[in-house]
Amino acid sequence: MAQMQISTETSAWLLQARDFLYEARRLKPGPERNDLRQTAKVLREIARLEAAPDQDWRLRTGSGGESAI
């Protein structure tokens, strides 16, 4: 049976996303708050992609000059 390794370290991307969300919660609803929430969403996605090192993220996103097909 394959064993999954669970990291005890929290990604720097996730910590930064948490800070952005904390700051967004302090603001009233509006464009600035939405921008912070969107930034946190992107940082969480980066952390998720970084956590899967065995997969080539360029193939999943279609960047890097290589074909995803």
C-alpha positions as CSV (number, residue, x, y, z in Angstrom):
1,M,0.0,0.0,0.0
2,A,1.3,3.4,-1.0
3,Q,2.0,5.7,1.9
4,M,1.2,9.5,1.6
5,Q,3.7,11.9,3.2
6,I,2.0,14.8,4.9
7,S,4.1,17.9,5.4
8,T,4.0,19.5,8.8
9,E,5.2,22.8,7.4
10,T,2.7,25.3,6.2
11,S,3.4,26.7,2.8
12,A,4.6,30.3,2.7
13,W,2.0,30.8,0.0
14,L,-0.8,29.7,2.3
15,L,0.5,31.9,5.1
16,Q,0.5,34.9,2.8
17,A,-3.0,34.0,1.6
18,R,-4.2,33.9,5.2
19,D,-2.8,37.4,5.8
20,F,-4.5,38.7,2.7
21,L,-7.9,37.2,3.8
22,Y,-7.4,38.6,7.3
23,E,-6.9,42.1,5.9
24,A,-9.9,41.6,3.5
25,R,-12.1,40.8,6.4
26,R,-11.2,44.1,8.1
27,L,-12.4,46.1,5.0
28,K,-16.0,47.0,4.1
29,P,-17.3,45.2,0.9
30,G,-15.9,46.8,-2.2
31,P,-13.3,46.5,-4.9
32,E,-10.3,46.6,-2.6
33,R,-11.7,43.8,-0.5
34,N,-12.5,41.8,-3.6
35,D,-8.9,42.3,-4.9
36,L,-7.5,41.0,-1.7
37,R,-9.8,37.9,-1.7
38,Q,-8.8,37.2,-5.4
39,T,-5.1,37.5,-4.5
40,A,-5.6,35.0,-1.7
41,K,-7.4,32.6,-4.1
42,V,-4.4,32.7,-6.5
43,L,-1.9,32.2,-3.6
44,R,-3.9,29.1,-2.5
45,E,-3.8,27.8,-6.0
46,I,0.0,28.3,-6.2
47,A,0.4,26.4,-2.9
48,R,-1.8,23.6,-4.2
49,L,0.4,23.3,-7.4
50,E,3.6,23.5,-5.4
51,A,2.4,20.7,-3.1
52,A,2.2,18.3,-6.1
53,P,5.9,18.3,-7.3
54,D,5.5,15.0,-9.2
55,Q,3.2,16.7,-11.7
56,D,4.4,19.2,-14.2
57,W,2.3,22.4,-13.6
58,R,3.2,23.8,-17.0
59,L,1.3,21.0,-18.6
60,R,-1.7,21.6,-16.5
61,T,-1.8,25.3,-17.1
62,G,-0.8,25.2,-20.8
63,S,2.2,27.5,-20.2
64,G,5.8,27.0,-20.7
65,G,5.7,26.6,-24.5
66,E,4.8,22.9,-24.3
67,S,1.5,21.5,-25.6
68,A,-0.9,20.2,-22.9
69,I,-2.1,17.5,-25.3
